[in-house]
Amino acid sequence: MTALLLGVIYLAFISLGLPDSLLGSGWPTMQNDFGVPSSFAGYVSMSISFMTIISALIAPTLIRKIKTQWIVVFSILLTVIGLIGFSFASHYWMLFLFVIPYGLGAGSVDSALNNYVAKHFSSSVMNFLHCFYGVGAMISPYIMSLALSRARWNEGYRWTAYIQSGIMLVCLLSFPLWKKNAETADDDESDSAGIKTALKIRGVIPTLIAFYAYCSGEATCFLWTSSYFVGTKQGISAGLAAAFGSLIFGGLMLGRLISAFVSNKLGDRLLIRIGIAVEAAGILLIFLPLSGYIPAAVGFVITGIGMGPVYPAIQHMAPENFGRKNSAAVIGLQMASAYIGSTFMPMVFGILQQAVGIGIMPVYLTFFAVLNIGMLEFAYKRISAGP
């Protein structure tokens, strides 16, 4: 029963990743259809992430009052509504009508599932969980690429909504598995701490800054990788550029797959340090002024591999570092901090690249990688110092 439940949870995380890379991979074409500057993608991404911040902040309250499986199903339903809405958008302003369900659908399910797995399963399972997020995020650029070559970008959103609907149906049918697991696990969240209490715990705030930094770099890659190749490399078609949007996601998936096999042995902290070192090597390869697009493509994959273990490892450490009763609130805060980075930093980069040039992207990524590891090391020291 536990194995089947894990399968459903992994499938739910595929659904979480599916919508995240559609905007970045489709934007070079969507921008032309809407007749807006390239930087306008940042405003859409910011709006989606803003709604996700709200969803993540209310997640601890929802987790105390509503079963995780219901949060999962309702959140997927919201993303389906958002995706269908995007698919019918014929003007730029219409996208903003559907960013509300699009964004609200992500935060709560992300927090709820991360908290559930962090409390009940190993670091290896957590990495596998986020590996499946990478599966979803890697698939959708290919869906968009197929739509661009055979139909229009609108169909990319519509086809993804159909897949999401199928996953939602599977999650609904899985409810007996959740009930069975609750009978054998400590699944009572009624006495979980709130947001205010969690903020006072030693080491929480630098961890939130680290999460913000990590997702600032990750989300910038999500949104601007395709545009980076269009802006810095010659002779790349719209379809190929859209497909290149999956490079970072493929790297993330591979990095988390590798981490799943070694995380229980290495431990979360060492895994993070190794991951950020690999990420730095990937960014350096992107930065090198080499001819052709292959070195940069490899660099984005390596960057994704390095990023891979960072997110799940920080999440998995929450119950151990801050206490099981505080984990739901801490993870909710971490998700909100992550989405603050996702909200504003891709938009800031959009404005920056319009003024300086999109070639500045590796420098931008380096800044956030350094901030990420710096804040995490500081948090470790604060946690080790005790209450």
HELIX and SHEET records of a PDB file:
HELIX    1   1 THR A    2  GLY A   17  1                                  16    
HELIX    2   2 LEU A   22  PHE A   34  1                                  13    
HELIX    3   3 SER A   38  PHE A   40  5                                   3    
HELIX    4   4 ALA A   41  LYS A   65  1                                  25    
HELIX    5   5 THR A   68  SER A   87  1                                  20    
HELIX    6   6 TYR A   92  MET A   94  5                                   3    
HELIX    7   7 LEU A   95  HIS A  120  1                                  26    
HELIX    8   8 SER A  123  ARG A  150  1                                  28    
HELIX    9   9 TRP A  153  LEU A  173  1                                  21    
HELIX   10  10 PHE A  175  THR A  184  1                                  10    
HELIX   11  11 ILE A  195  LEU A  199  1                                   5    
HELIX   12  12 VAL A  204  THR A  232  1                                  29    
HELIX   13  13 ALA A  238  PHE A  244  1                                   7    
HELIX   14  14 LEU A  247  LEU A  266  1                                  20    
HELIX   15  15 ASP A  268  PHE A  287  1                                  20    
HELIX   16  16 ILE A  294  MET A  307  1                                  14    
HELIX   17  17 VAL A  310  PHE A  322  1                                  13    
HELIX   18  18 ARG A  324  VAL A  356  1                                  33    
HELIX   19  19 ILE A  358  ILE A  360  5                                   3    
HELIX   20  20 MET A  361  SER A  384  1                                  24    
END                                                                             
